[in-house]
Amino acid sequence: MKIIKHGKKPEPVNPVKRFECPHCGCVFEVDGNEYSISFVTIVQHEYHAQCPECDAVANEVTTR
């Protein structure tokens, strides 16, 4: 097998997500191994992380 032309390499996925705490209003970013995922339905899911200031469960900030 001989490659004539190389294709583009896929860009790495950024696992950092931004969260906002509903209790204290803190906004923070979390790496991929520090947040959890919960499935609402098969196609819909939510990301959650523990707030570093008050330990409440924070939801991912979605930009629209």
A tleap script that builds the chain and sets N, CA, C and O, in Angstrom:
source leaprc.protein.ff14SB
mol = sequence {
  NMET LYS ILE ILE LYS HIE GLY LYS LYS PRO
  GLU PRO VAL ASN PRO VAL LYS ARG PHE GLU
  CYS PRO HIE CYS GLY CYS VAL PHE GLU VAL
  ASP GLY ASN GLU TYR SER ILE SER PHE VAL
  THR ILE VAL GLN HIE GLU TYR HIE ALA GLN
  CYS PRO GLU CYS ASP ALA VAL ALA ASN GLU
  VAL THR THR CARG
}
set mol.1.N position { 0.861 -1.164 0.000 }
set mol.1.CA position { 0.000 0.000 0.000 }
set mol.1.C position { 0.910 1.231 0.000 }
set mol.1.O position { 1.914 1.278 0.711 }
set mol.2.N position { 0.544 2.208 -0.797 }
set mol.2.CA position { 1.323 3.440 -0.893 }
set mol.2.C position { 0.387 4.632 -0.770 }
set mol.2.O position { -0.595 4.735 -1.506 }
set mol.3.N position { 0.692 5.544 0.169 }
set mol.3.CA position { -0.132 6.740 0.353 }
set mol.3.C position { 0.328 7.784 -0.654 }
set mol.3.O position { 1.506 8.138 -0.695 }
set mol.4.N position { -0.601 8.275 -1.463 }
set mol.4.CA position { -0.312 9.299 -2.463 }
set mol.4.C position { -0.303 10.684 -1.805 }
set mol.4.O position { 0.606 11.483 -2.029 }
set mol.5.N position { -1.325 10.951 -0.992 }
set mol.5.CA position { -1.460 12.240 -0.311 }
set mol.5.C position { -2.009 11.985 1.087 }
set mol.5.O position { -3.014 11.292 1.247 }
set mol.6.N position { -1.355 12.542 2.092 }
set mol.6.CA position { -1.817 12.364 3.471 }
set mol.6.C position { -3.020 13.254 3.745 }
set mol.6.O position { -3.096 14.379 3.251 }
set mol.7.N position { -3.953 12.747 4.529 }
set mol.7.CA position { -5.129 13.523 4.924 }
set mol.7.C position { -4.824 14.372 6.145 }
set mol.7.O position { -3.729 14.312 6.703 }
set mol.8.N position { -5.801 15.158 6.548 }
set mol.8.CA position { -5.645 16.002 7.734 }
set mol.8.C position { -5.828 15.156 8.978 }
set mol.8.O position { -6.679 14.268 9.029 }
set mol.9.N position { -5.006 15.451 9.987 }
set mol.9.CA position { -5.154 14.763 11.260 }
set mol.9.C position { -6.294 15.418 12.028 }
set mol.9.O position { -6.405 16.644 12.029 }
set mol.10.N position { -7.141 14.629 12.681 }
set mol.10.CA position { -8.230 15.233 13.450 }
set mol.10.C position { -7.680 16.031 14.618 }
set mol.10.O position { -6.685 15.654 15.238 }
set mol.11.N position { -8.357 17.157 14.911 }
set mol.11.CA position { -7.942 17.998 16.028 }
set mol.11.C position { -8.335 17.305 17.329 }
set mol.11.O position { -9.397 16.687 17.401 }
set mol.12.N position { -7.494 17.399 18.353 }
set mol.12.CA position { -7.839 16.765 19.624 }
set mol.12.C position { -9.052 17.435 20.266 }
set mol.12.O position { -9.234 18.649 20.173 }
set mol.13.N position { -9.871 16.622 20.913 }
set mol.13.CA position { -11.069 17.115 21.587 }
set mol.13.C position { -10.645 17.746 22.910 }
set mol.13.O position { -9.874 17.162 23.672 }
set mol.14.N position { -11.159 18.942 23.170 }
set mol.14.CA position { -10.829 19.637 24.404 }
set mol.14.C position { -11.760 19.137 25.514 }
set mol.14.O position { -12.961 19.405 25.477 }
set mol.15.N position { -11.218 18.414 26.501 }
set mol.15.CA position { -12.082 17.874 27.550 }
set mol.15.C position { -12.449 18.882 28.639 }
set mol.15.O position { -13.185 18.541 29.565 }
set mol.16.N position { -11.948 20.124 28.546 }
set mol.16.CA position { -12.239 21.129 29.571 }
set mol.16.C position { -13.643 21.689 29.355 }
set mol.16.O position { -13.991 22.102 28.249 }
set mol.17.N position { -14.436 21.701 30.405 }
set mol.17.CA position { -15.793 22.240 30.332 }
set mol.17.C position { -15.960 23.312 31.397 }
set mol.17.O position { -15.294 23.285 32.432 }
set mol.18.N position { -16.863 24.263 31.131 }
set mol.18.CA position { -17.121 25.369 32.064 }
set mol.18.C position { -18.426 25.097 32.795 }
set mol.18.O position { -19.412 24.662 32.200 }
set mol.19.N position { -18.412 25.364 34.103 }
set mol.19.CA position { -19.564 25.111 34.959 }
set mol.19.C position { -19.921 26.362 35.745 }
set mol.19.O position { -19.077 27.221 36.000 }
set mol.20.N position { -21.211 26.446 36.129 }
set mol.20.CA position { -21.679 27.535 36.980 }
set mol.20.C position { -22.458 26.943 38.138 }
set mol.20.O position { -23.359 26.126 37.948 }
set mol.21.N position { -22.101 27.362 39.330 }
set mol.21.CA position { -22.752 26.841 40.529 }
set mol.21.C position { -24.082 27.572 40.754 }
set mol.21.O position { -24.109 28.803 40.757 }
set mol.22.N position { -25.181 26.839 40.943 }
set mol.22.CA position { -26.468 27.485 41.196 }
set mol.22.C position { -26.576 28.027 42.624 }
set mol.22.O position { -27.444 28.853 42.907 }
set mol.23.N position { -25.715 27.576 43.511 }
set mol.23.CA position { -25.793 27.987 44.914 }
set mol.23.C position { -25.033 29.301 45.176 }
set mol.23.O position { -25.596 30.235 45.746 }
set mol.24.N position { -23.754 29.373 44.760 }
set mol.24.CA position { -22.961 30.562 45.072 }
set mol.24.C position { -22.660 31.425 43.839 }
set mol.24.O position { -22.157 32.539 43.977 }
set mol.25.N position { -22.963 30.922 42.642 }
set mol.25.CA position { -22.741 31.695 41.424 }
set mol.25.C position { -21.331 31.617 40.871 }
set mol.25.O position { -21.019 32.296 39.893 }
set mol.26.N position { -20.479 30.814 41.466 }
set mol.26.CA position { -19.100 30.637 41.021 }
set mol.26.C position { -19.077 30.029 39.605 }
set mol.26.O position { -19.842 29.110 39.313 }
set mol.27.N position { -18.209 30.536 38.739 }
set mol.27.CA position { -18.011 29.973 37.402 }
set mol.27.C position { -16.593 29.425 37.376 }
set mol.27.O position { -15.647 30.125 37.735 }
set mol.28.N position { -16.442 28.158 36.946 }
set mol.28.CA position { -15.136 27.514 36.956 }
set mol.28.C position { -15.023 26.519 35.816 }
set mol.28.O position { -16.030 26.091 35.251 }
set mol.29.N position { -13.783 26.150 35.475 }
set mol.29.CA position { -13.524 25.174 34.422 }
set mol.29.C position { -12.957 23.913 35.047 }
set mol.29.O position { -12.226 23.963 36.036 }
set mol.30.N position { -13.313 22.770 34.446 }
set mol.30.CA position { -12.926 21.479 34.983 }
set mol.30.C position { -12.387 20.602 33.850 }
set mol.30.O position { -12.917 20.616 32.739 }
set mol.31.N position { -11.327 19.839 34.145 }
set mol.31.CA position { -10.785 18.880 33.182 }
set mol.31.C position { -11.695 17.672 33.057 }
set mol.31.O position { -12.590 17.462 33.875 }
set mol.32.N position { -11.453 16.884 32.024 }
set mol.32.CA position { -12.302 15.736 31.709 }
set mol.32.C position { -12.405 14.678 32.785 }
set mol.32.O position { -13.429 13.998 32.860 }
set mol.33.N position { -11.406 14.507 33.612 }
set mol.33.CA position { -11.475 13.459 34.624 }
set mol.33.C position { -12.104 13.941 35.926 }
set mol.33.O position { -12.202 13.167 36.878 }
set mol.34.N position { -12.536 15.213 35.992 }
set mol.34.CA position { -13.084 15.762 37.231 }
set mol.34.C position { -14.582 16.046 37.178 }
set mol.34.O position { -15.147 16.481 38.181 }
set mol.35.N position { -15.240 15.818 36.055 }
set mol.35.CA position { -16.686 16.012 35.998 }
set mol.35.C position { -17.362 14.694 35.663 }
set mol.35.O position { -16.725 13.758 35.180 }
set mol.36.N position { -18.659 14.633 35.926 }
set mol.36.CA position { -19.412 13.415 35.660 }
set mol.36.C position { -20.491 13.704 34.627 }
set mol.36.O position { -20.841 14.856 34.369 }
set mol.37.N position { -21.005 12.640 34.050 }
set mol.37.CA position { -22.042 12.766 33.023 }
set mol.37.C position { -23.260 11.957 33.473 }
set mol.37.O position { -23.126 10.858 34.010 }
set mol.38.N position { -24.436 12.513 33.248 }
set mol.38.CA position { -25.666 11.778 33.521 }
set mol.38.C position { -26.527 11.821 32.270 }
set mol.38.O position { -26.652 12.859 31.620 }
set mol.39.N position { -27.116 10.685 31.945 }
set mol.39.CA position { -27.934 10.585 30.743 }
set mol.39.C position { -29.393 10.823 31.086 }
set mol.39.O position { -29.980 10.102 31.892 }
set mol.40.N position { -29.973 11.847 30.463 }
set mol.40.CA position { -31.395 12.137 30.637 }
set mol.40.C position { -32.183 11.197 29.737 }
set mol.40.O position { -33.131 10.547 30.177 }
set mol.41.N position { -31.786 11.133 28.493 }
set mol.41.CA position { -32.303 10.155 27.535 }
set mol.41.C position { -31.096 9.583 26.800 }
set mol.41.O position { -29.958 9.921 27.127 }
set mol.42.N position { -31.325 8.740 25.834 }
set mol.42.CA position { -30.213 8.137 25.094 }
set mol.42.C position { -29.404 9.200 24.355 }
set mol.42.O position { -28.181 9.091 24.278 }
set mol.43.N position { -30.056 10.215 23.816 }
set mol.43.CA position { -29.347 11.240 23.040 }
set mol.43.C position { -29.076 12.516 23.827 }
set mol.43.O position { -28.301 13.355 23.366 }
set mol.44.N position { -29.678 12.690 24.986 }
set mol.44.CA position { -29.497 13.907 25.769 }
set mol.44.C position { -28.758 13.568 27.069 }
set mol.44.O position { -29.129 12.643 27.791 }
set mol.45.N position { -27.714 14.334 27.345 }
set mol.45.CA position { -26.945 14.108 28.556 }
set mol.45.C position { -26.537 15.437 29.177 }
set mol.45.O position { -26.551 16.473 28.511 }
set mol.46.N position { -26.176 15.401 30.442 }
set mol.46.CA position { -25.776 16.593 31.181 }
set mol.46.C position { -24.459 16.311 31.888 }
set mol.46.O position { -24.193 15.183 32.303 }
set mol.47.N position { -23.638 17.349 32.020 }
set mol.47.CA position { -22.386 17.249 32.741 }
set mol.47.C position { -22.523 17.962 34.083 }
set mol.47.O position { -23.140 19.023 34.169 }
set mol.48.N position { -21.945 17.372 35.127 }
set mol.48.CA position { -22.009 17.923 36.473 }
set mol.48.C position { -20.616 17.905 37.098 }
set mol.48.O position { -19.810 17.016 36.824 }
set mol.49.N position { -20.347 18.904 37.946 }
set mol.49.CA position { -19.093 18.958 38.683 }
set mol.49.C position { -19.354 19.552 40.058 }
set mol.49.O position { -20.343 20.252 40.275 }
set mol.50.N position { -18.462 19.261 40.966 }
set mol.50.CA position { -18.602 19.787 42.319 }
set mol.50.C position { -17.940 21.161 42.383 }
set mol.50.O position { -16.794 21.327 41.965 }
set mol.51.N position { -18.666 22.137 42.905 }
set mol.51.CA position { -18.172 23.504 43.017 }
set mol.51.C position { -16.969 23.549 43.963 }
set mol.51.O position { -17.034 23.002 45.064 }
set mol.52.N position { -15.875 24.191 43.549 }
set mol.52.CA position { -14.696 24.256 44.415 }
set mol.52.C position { -14.866 25.205 45.601 }
set mol.52.O position { -14.077 25.151 46.544 }
set mol.53.N position { -15.874 26.067 45.571 }
set mol.53.CA position { -16.072 27.037 46.659 }
set mol.53.C position { -17.038 26.538 47.724 }
set mol.53.O position { -16.758 26.674 48.915 }
set mol.54.N position { -18.176 25.959 47.320 }
set mol.54.CA position { -19.195 25.580 48.307 }
set mol.54.C position { -19.573 24.099 48.251 }
set mol.54.O position { -20.429 23.663 49.021 }
set mol.55.N position { -18.962 23.321 47.369 }
set mol.55.CA position { -19.190 21.877 47.222 }
set mol.55.C position { -20.583 21.502 46.713 }
set mol.55.O position { -20.968 20.335 46.796 }
set mol.56.N position { -21.343 22.458 46.193 }
set mol.56.CA position { -22.644 22.142 45.602 }
set mol.56.C position { -22.423 21.541 44.210 }
set mol.56.O position { -21.346 21.684 43.631 }
set mol.57.N position { -23.431 20.879 43.688 }
set mol.57.CA position { -23.348 20.307 42.346 }
set mol.57.C position { -23.638 21.400 41.335 }
set mol.57.O position { -24.686 22.044 41.388 }
set mol.58.N position { -22.702 21.608 40.410 }
set mol.58.CA position { -22.844 22.652 39.393 }
set mol.58.C position { -23.112 22.021 38.041 }
set mol.58.O position { -22.691 20.895 37.778 }
set mol.59.N position { -23.817 22.751 37.183 }
set mol.59.CA position { -24.147 22.286 35.839 }
set mol.59.C position { -23.257 22.972 34.819 }
set mol.59.O position { -22.763 24.077 35.045 }
set mol.60.N position { -23.061 22.297 33.689 }
set mol.60.CA position { -22.243 22.859 32.616 }
set mol.60.C position { -22.894 24.107 32.049 }
set mol.60.O position { -24.113 24.160 31.885 }
set mol.61.N position { -22.076 25.117 31.749 }
set mol.61.CA position { -22.547 26.328 31.098 }
set mol.61.C position { -22.558 26.041 29.612 }
set mol.61.O position { -21.527 25.698 29.033 }
set mol.62.N position { -23.734 26.180 28.985 }
set mol.62.CA position { -23.821 25.960 27.543 }
set mol.62.C position { -23.921 27.291 26.833 }
set mol.62.O position { -24.694 28.162 27.232 }
set mol.63.N position { -23.142 27.448 25.783 }
set mol.63.CA position { -23.196 28.671 24.993 }
set mol.63.C position { -24.101 28.439 23.802 }
set mol.63.O position { -24.030 27.400 23.146 }
set mol.64.N position { -24.934 29.392 23.535 }
set mol.64.CA position { -25.879 29.258 22.422 }
set mol.64.C position { -25.682 30.399 21.465 }
set mol.64.O position { -26.378 30.482 20.452 }
savepdb mol mol.pdb
quit
